[in-house]
């Protein structure tokens, strides 16, 4: 740690007091989830393989801005894009003319959209528009015709329309005020689908279900629920994530079959124990399957204090020297011994929260403590750092 200043600084310390809000939130979640596993529908834990959405993207231009567009001297692709668009309309510009375009009312943007499953030509989808240049704002602009391509390079939709930008701003005399974000917007129903993506729902004599998370117990429960409703042998769990289901061949009967299958309940659906840690914010979230074995923990505190005081060096009257200001820093390091605390076994989430609260550690300290408990084999859960 390093600090410099021209005025005395108050003593600072890296040691933080206990933050109980997060612990209280986790305790609240634990109280809500401490009951036994509840029934879930198949549609909540699995989806039909091949029936999914597809991401689309495209390069476009927003016109009609009130002088808040790109500075084309720094963004050459904006002038190139407008020149290419004008050429498609039958207006050809020379290279010299294109390089001299000053289009403060135009901004280059990337347009993204999600093509849902079973989308047909003529249907509308929402699009997001984001500036990629130095435009100050794209509020009030109009997106001109922009082809949206998939991962295979084919055009699946075309976007165009007026944007909705949830923000406002003003600048004058070197001062600027801005509310929300002005370089991104959204066009509801701003693109029309031009090409459908085939899905395997009606292909073959069956369908394949894919679980959202790999879990052999859940795969077994899903197969058992389907066999109980539609007869033995209707479903087979291929692995911890895939279930093969025999379905009617007739399209209408298959849709009816899928509607009933998705509403089937799965009893005793217990998710895998997991602790999710956000290392940037210090957030810690646990699910109801987390349990804790008996262990002992000692966690000491380290404090680093820095105090900087400026001092003035004044030369003698006849020395022809110059007054100089120097900094005097006082650094103190204090290490407190940690008391060894025994944590009892905690079979439920509420017990785990109560045991961790007894340590009196901050969320940042808990990040290291939970990893150490996991390494010692006392934490029965998977750690995931995001």
Buried (B, 14 or more C-beta within 10 A) or exposed (E): EEEEEEEEBEEEBEEEEEBEEBBEBBBEBBEEBEEEBEEBBBBEBBBBBBBEBBEBBBBBBBBBBEEBBBBBEEBBBBBBBBBEBBEEEEEEBEEEEBBEBEBBBBBBBBBBBEBBBEBEEEBBBEBBBBBBBBBBBBBBBBBBEBBBBBEEEEEBBBBBBEBEBEBEBEEEEEEEEEEEBBBBBBBEEBBBBBEBBEBEBEEEEBBBBBBEEEBEBBBBBBBBBBBEEBEEEBBBBEEBBBBBBBBBEEEEEBBEBBEEBBEBEBEEBBBBBBBBBBEEEBBBBBBBBBBBBEBEBEBEBEEBBBBBEBEEEEEEEEEEEEEEEEEEEEEEEEEEEEEEBEBEBBEBBBBBBBBBBEBBBBBBBBBEBBBBBBEEEBBBBEBEEE
